[in-house]
Amino acid sequence: MSNPIKILVISNYTNTISARPEAEIFLGLKQKGVEITIITEKDSEYAKKFEAAGIRVIDGLPKKKNCGKSQELIRNELIQGKYDALLLYNSKAISNGIKAAKNLPVKVILYRGYTGNINWWDPTAYTKYLHPRVNKIICNANAIQELFERQLFFKKGKAVTINKGHDLSWYEGIEKTDLTVFGIPDDAFVITCVANARRMKGMKYLVKAMDFIPTNLPIHLLLVGTGLDSVEIMNIVSKSPNKDKIHFTGFRKDGLNIVKSSNAFVLASIKGESITKAVIEAMSLGIAPLITLIPGNRELVVNGESGLVVLMKNPKALAEGMVTLYNNPELCNKYGIQAKERIKTVFNTQQTVEGYFSLLKELQNEVG
């Protein structure tokens, strides 16, 4: 009988909702007999769940990228615990973890959930993802794996795609909420976007798309997130013939309830995504998605089956997608049903756990 797999994980689990897809991986691996220790914030909600499941938790999440104290903690734990693998999930964990693992037999595994900003000619890349000490890189989308494999001198097989899956049961208790509080009429067809204020989200193209919506249609765009009402965006809104149908909520804790109450979900990203959590959440809630054709997200939605996929940076195409969903309520409903089924069958957390387990078993069996 082979020895149980032993892993040391370093990640931040303070935000319970956003951390859930990742945290549930390790709860699943524990059930498969993997011995797990996690370095994180010990007062987080998931730290308590880990301990209840028999996972050892160490309070010592690195606070800066080059922290001697963190490196000493990690290295001592690696030596004493004789781990098979060290899994690193954020920039500070990666910087300190790689240094701590120097000349130790442990396999070093990094996580990458962003498409872009990896270049073989960039010296800083060799301090993290292209560091020769790294054994494997878990990519959250095929597009990220392809990005690594295009790099000169990058060893084929080092990057592997394992999507962060979701469990539909997480969304069973999400109730609808009243959207009229945002000035939206009862009979409106509401298309919601949940995003943060980053240029990669393509918000200006999304807001501009409302210019191409016939003014007699009750299509309303609801934007959920901090900072989306920037000067640039509000300037576009002010000139829109449908400016009264564009609504901003700011930051909301009930984002999922808002999405559940919507007719469709839209994301106009122009780059950088892997598979966006907000889109997966909408699909898990059975809400039809309208997204752009960019690396990463294009793997999520099958155009014409589980939603609509249009060209990026194309307001007119986004508008046409919105009108299509409005004009065809049965089709919109079908997309929502199929989107939910796609998460259940293709992007579920159990497949993620199995993918991790297979990778860890492979690395455990490697010699040297």
C-alpha positions, -999 to +999 in steps of 0.1 A: +000+000+000+014+034-010+019+061+016-008+088+018-001+120-001+011+149+021+006+185+009+013+219+024-010+247+010-005+284+014-034+306+005-058+333+017-093+322+028-105+353+046-133+360+021-155+330+025-176+334-007-147+341-031-125+315-015-151+287-016-143+271-050-106+267-040-112+258-003-137+231-012-109+214-033-090+206-001-120+195+019-126+171-010-090+159-011-091+153+026-120+129+021-098+111-004-072+105+022-048+133+014-029+146+045-032+184+044-017+213+063-028+248+053-010+281+061-036+308+062-054+333+085-065+311+114-094+333+123-111+329+089-143+310+085-127+283+063-099+278+087-125+266+112-141+243+085-106+229+077-099+221+113-133+205+117-125+182+087-092+172+102-070+195+082-042+211+102-041+249+100-011+271+107-016+308+113+011+324+092+000+338+059+029+358+043+022+395+045+049+406+020+067+391-010+100+387+006+095+378+043+123+360+061+100+350+090+075+335+065+103+317+046+116+302+079+082+291+089+075+274+056+109+258+053+108+244+089+073+230+082+085+214+049+115+197+066+096+185+096+065+174+077+083+156+048+056+168+024+052+155-012+040+188-025+039+225-017+009+244-033+011+282-036-019+303-046-010+340-045+020+362-052+032+365-017+029+327-011+047+320-044+076+344-037+082+331-002+074+295-009+098+290-037+127+304-016+117+283+013+117+251-008+153+256-020+172+223-021+143+204-005+128+173-022+092+187-021+074+193-054+064+229-059+030+236-075+018+271-084-017+282-093-025+306-122-059+321-127-051+349-150-044+350-188-016+372-198+015+390-184+038+359-187+067+364-211+099+344-214+120+375-219+108+392-187+134+386-159+108+389-132+089+359-146+118+337-135+112+346-099+078+330-100+060+310-127+091+304-149+114+297-119+133+264-125+123+252-090+086+250-101+074+215-109+039+221-120+015+250-127-022+245-123-041+266-148-077+276-144-083+275-181-068+260-212-059+294-225-035+299-196-018+266-202-015+275-239+001+308-229+028+290-208+034+265-236+041+293-260+070+306-239+105+298-251+124+273-230+092+263-212+090+225-206+059+209-221+038+192-195+047+215-167+015+235-171-018+216-166-054+228-168-077+220-139-107+243-137-119+255-103-153+239-103-185+249-085-212+229-067-248+238-076-258+231-040-240+263-031-267+283-049-298+265-038-307+289-011-303+321-032-335+340-032-346+367-057-346+403-045-366+435-055-349+453-083-373+482-083-351+497-055-326+506-083-353+524-103-360+495-125-397+490-136-414+457-127-419+448-164-382+455-174-360+429-190-329+432-168-294+422-179-270+423-150-232+426-149-212+420-117-176+432-120-149+453-105-137+485-120-108+472-142-102+481-178-100+444-188-137+441-180-146+462-211-172+483-193-171+511-218-180+488-246-209+473-225-223+507-216-219+519-252-239+488-263-270+505-249-268+531-277-278+504-301-308+491-282-341+505-297-354+530-272-389+514-272-376+481-257-377+477-219-341+464-217-323+477-186-286+473-178-278+468-141-241+472-132-231+458-098-197+466-083-175+493-068-162+521-090-181+512-122-196+547-123-162+563-133-160+597-151-153+579-184-183+556-180-207+583-168-197+604-198-208+576-221-240+571-202-249+608-203-249+607-241-268+574-244-304+575-258-311+548-231-293+566-202-324+561-180-321+524-184-285+521-171-283+515-134-254+514-109-257+497-075-221+502-062-208+474-040-234+449-029-232+420-006-264+405-022-249+403-057-260+367-062-296+376-052-295+405-078-283+381-105-309+355-096-336+382-101-323+392-135-333+379-169-297+375-182-261+381-173-235+399-194-197+403-192-179+423-219-143+415-209-115+422-234-086+402-220-070+386-190-098+363-178-094+326-171-129+314-164-147+342-146-163+333-113-191+358-118-201+341-150-200+307-134-222+319-106-248+333-130-248+300-149-251+281-116-281+302-108-297+292-142-293+327-157-285+330-194-250+343-200-239+368-227-201+370-229-173+380-252-150+357-272-118+360-252-093+333-241-105+316-209-142+326-208-148+312-243-144+277-227-173+284-204-202+290-227-211+271-258-225+297-282-261+290-291-264+262-266-257+275-231-257+312-239-243+337-264-207+345-272-199+377-292-168+395-304-150+416-278-148+454-281-180+453-301-209+473-286-231+465-315-226+428-311-234+430-274-265+450-282-276+424-307-271+397-281-292+416-256-320+421-281-319+384-291-324+374-255-352+398-250-371+389-282-368+352-275-378+346-238-381+308-244-346+307-258-333+328-230-348+304-205-333+275-224-299+290-223-302+294-185-312+258-181-283+246-203-259+269-186-267+254-152-264+219-167-229+228-181-217+238-147-231+206-133-215+183-159-183+201-170-173+227-143-182+209-111-160+208-080-158+170-079-140+169-112-116+195-098-109+173-068-103+143-090-080+163-113-059+175-083-058+140-068-045+125-101-018+153-104-007+148-068-005+110-072+015+115-104+040+138-086+043+115-056+052+086-079+079+106-097+115+098-089+137+128-081 
